Amino acid sequence: MTNGTAMKPLMEIKNLTTRFYTQDGVVNAVNGISYTLDPGEILGVVGESGCGKSVHALSIMRLIQIPPGEIPAGEVFFGGRDLLKLSEREMRMVRGHEIAMVFQDPMSSLNPVYTVGFQISEALMLHKKMNRSQAKVRAIELLNLVGIPEATKRFDNYPHQFSGGMRQRAMIAMALSCEPKLLIADEPTTALDVTIQAQIINLVIRLQEELGMSVMWITHDLGIVAEMVHRINVMYAGFIIERGFVDDIYNHTLHPYTMGLLGSLPSIDEAPGTKLISIPGLPPDLIALPEGCPFFARCTYRVEQCHQERPQLENAQEAGHTVACWRWREIQGFGVA
Amino acid sequence: MGRYILRRLLSVIPTLIGVTLVIFLFQRLIPGDPAVAMLGEHANAENVARIREQFGLDKPAFLDRDALAEGDLPGFFDSQYVRYFGRLLQFDLGESIHRRIPIAETLKERFPATVELSLLAMSIALVVGIPIGILSASRRNSFLDGATMIGSLVGVSVPIFWLGIMEIMFFAVIMKWLPSGSRLSSGIVIKPITNLLLLDSLLTGNWVGFKDAFLHILMPAISLATIPTAIITRMTRSSMLDVLQEDYIRTASAKGLSERIVLFRHALKNAFLPVITIIGIQAGTLLAGAVLTETIFSWPGIGKWVYDSILGRDYPIVQGVTLLIAIIFLVVNLLVDLSYALLDPRISYE
């Protein structure tokens, strides 16, 4: 699935950069990130609020409002073409068809004045050129697929007649309606109860296996991604600061920020009374990014070099993944001490 | 829904009684005596007294306390208001004091003229205001948006009478493109069906009549439409701006829907509730605005009629027309309330 080096990636992102022009200045939301996503891969994109993980996904979909937004540089190769160079009309044929998206808040992500069924049918009628009754049959199948009971009856319900978990299921049904090659799930469980969260995660894992699509799962919760994803991109201040297979990241955490993220998770094995680690300070101001490492101000391992030069992602062979830190060797005890 | 409509209709009754009271009261607060207005300033006291008696103007306004003191119970209730209300119950709006013609008869003649003018003005306001509001919300801070905001601010602020006079000056007096008043040129005949001239001329295939009626109605309709257009534009714009921030708009775009479908299908239906409310209120303002517009353009509708009647202290006419306007306003607002349930499935009147 993700081990084949010969496999052609589904999506290849190069130097993607997104900024917003605001009254206070230019916000550097995404700062030249590059990575690849394989077919059938589940990628976790992790980071705290405002680290650019959602903006980078919306940039891929070209759903950034321009202005105030701008994508001044970068390439997003998907299916052999650069999405950033497509016309708006061509891009519309990608959205919802080849790449679909599920959003954070199912309460507000469905249009309250149309039935759930209609909102699912809409994409089918648009991309699959189905007529209304064909779309209805397919939409009911999809509602069944995502585990909504009495789907035929539920087809004519309005969103306010659905619970939060059911709405997110409906959102997933809508996203999957045209069998996309990539599903981007932007914190789809954040607004849900813990038990419902698990159901939604299991649903997506099951559907991913059944349909064979790739999934990008955006979250601030490392605990969630650990169980389901293949690879992780850890983002900080619009940069990818660590990236690799999930086991490598968990077993050989290299970046001090990732360590902080993992340390801030409560663990069931810890002795009662163990204090959770919190990362001191705040992320840098995206309007005035520091010249050096973006994590410099909060890092306990910082040295003068970190202040002067920004570390690039480099391959840390010993740990089996890539990291953007000057001192990863010393921190982990690899190589020179 | 049926029960809700019934309840709303019943609630119209006390409102209407209140309206008759207010109309009656305000009439009495305007200085001047209709009998004097009728007979002229130099009429002798005897004639004035006779006229006052003939129209019941010598009776007390609401209740006759003197009659009650004398133990005369029917006399106690024999007042101007009670008489007026009793006639209303029989759908009798009374007669004009000056011309002695039943008000209902003149109303039949004049009301269609006002309806035609108001409907056209409202249509202009909707057809212009809503699309421009949508467009300027979707192109926020663009040149179009700025022009819309300035234009609509001017539109709300400009006095109708001034605008009307300027229109007449330019289009009728200087350029001589449009007639300055009335509904039709003399010599043009349109066979009456609904008494809405544009409609009647269309129905009878009378193109000459249609063109003439259209040229006559153009200026007054535009004047009357100015304020509602501006207000509907602003309301549509701000309501759309709110809705366009919503997550479900992003969902719709993420589905691959075109901007046009996102705007008109997903955003507009949500943005329409506040707009509908404003349209309902504007319908009332429109009828009030008709008084000014009709006066300026000598439009033979109820607005001009009520204006003339106020000057002549012809109370029954003012009362009748005001009541009619109040009823229209109530009906329009009932329709507005019912339309909420059609637009938003979360609203239910059960």
Interface residues (C-beta under 8 A of the other chain):
Chain A: M61 L63 R92 M93 V94 R95 G96 H97 A100 M101 F103 D105 S108 S109 L110 N111 P112 V113 Y114 Q119 E122 A123 L126 H127 Y158 H160 M171 M174
Chain B: E246 D247 Y248 R250 T251 A252 S253 A254 K255 G256 L257 S258 H266 K269 N270 L343 D344 P345 R346
